Amino acid sequence: MITLSDEKPRLDVARIHDWLASSYWSPGIAREIVERAIAGSHCLGAYDADGAQIGFARMITDHATFAWLADVWVDEPARGQGLGRRMVGWFLDHPDFQGLRRIGLTTADAHGVYAALGFNALMRPDRYMERFASDFASMLSQAS
């Protein structure tokens, strides 16, 4: 049985850092940055029957109008069982996130997961802009 919990002390920060540092969206990310991201976000962990962390996701929000879903990760052996969808659904159903006008995210490979939960491509992509730190922009340009 897999349980979900948003209790931050329960998070396995070392494991989360390893996952994120190996991801396509934050390769090599420093542990200190992961710790700051966790501190400033509403985090969710997924845990197997033995209590080992097997999933992670976080939401960044003003709790009034907007939220950003980030760092959704399911450990390799637990993939394909709907856990990513379950974690995102947990946030969408949570009382703290009701009434928000917009929840954003980016993905390169999970469009179907998010579409099934009501996410769509940008309605007005011509209005969307972003600003990257120069070192991050350089890393992204080399990865594409």
N, C-alpha and C positions, 0 to 999 in steps of 0.2 A: 504494500500500500504506500502510495506517495502522498506526503503531506506538504502543504504550502504554508509558509509563515513569513510575516513581515517583521519579525523580531530581529533587529540588527545585530544584537550580540551573538545570535546563532549563526550568522553568516561565516563561511570559511573564506576569509579574505585572501589567503594564499592561493586557494583553488580558483577563486574568481579571477585573481590576477593572472594566473597561468592560462585560464581560458581566454581572457580578453587579449593578453599579449600574443596569443596564437591566432587571433581572429583576423579576418580581412579588413575590418574597419578600424582596428587599433593595434596593428602589429607592433610588438616591442614596447607597448605602453609601460611606463614606470609604475611600480607599485604605489608610490606616493600619490600619483594622479588617480589611480583606482580608489585609494582610500578617501581622497577628497571628493570624488564623484559619489561614492557611497554615502559619505557624510551629508551631502547636499541633495540627496534624492530619497524618494520613498522606494525602498528595495523589497524584493520578494525572493525568497529562497525556496527551492523544491528539495525535499529530503526523502530518501528511500526508507524502508522499514528499519534499517539499522541506524538511521540518523545521519548518514553521509549525504552531503549536499550534491545533488545531481542536476540542478538547474538554477538559473538566476535571471532576473529582469529588474529594471528600475524605471521609475517615472519621475520626470522633472516637471514641476508645475507651479503656477501662481495660485492654484486652488480656486480660481474664479473663472477664467476664460480659456486658458490654454495649458496643454501638457505635451511633453515629448517623451515617447516611449523609446528606451534605449537598452542596449546590451542584453537582449534576450538570448540566452544560451542554454542549451540542453546538452549534457554530457553525452558523448558518442554512444555508449551502450543503451542509453535511455531514449534515444531518438526514434521517431516513427510511431510513437504511442500517444501522440496528442498532447504531450506535456507543454510544449511551447504555446499551443493554442489555449491550453488550460490556464497557464500563467497570465497571458494577455487578457483572457476573459476575466480573471480574478480582478485585475485592475479596472476593466470596463464596468464590472459590477460593484466595485467598491464605492461606498457612500461618499468618500472624499473626492471622487472624480465624476460625480453626477452633475449634470448641468453645464459642463465645460462646452464651449462652442467649437473647439478644435483640438484634436489630438494628432500630432504628427509623428512620423518615424521615417527612417530610410532602411532599405533592404536591397540586397543584390540577388537574393536567392529564395525568399520566402513569401513572395507575392500572394500565392494561393492561401497560405495560412492566414495572412492579414485580410485578404479580400473576404474570406469566409466569416470574418468578425466585423465586417462593415467598412473596412478601410478601402480607399480608392486612390487612383492616381491624382496628382494635383489638379484641382479644378481650374486654377489660373496660374499655370507655371510661369507665365510672363511676369508675374508679380513677385515671384519668389527669388530671393537673393541670399547669398551666403558669403561669409568672410572666413578664410582659413588663416591660421598662423603660417608663416612662410615655410617653416620646416615640415609642417603637416601637409601643406599643398604639394611640396616637392615629393614627399613620400607617396602621396596619392597618385601623382602623375607618373611615378615610376611603377606603380602597382597596376596601372590599367593597360 
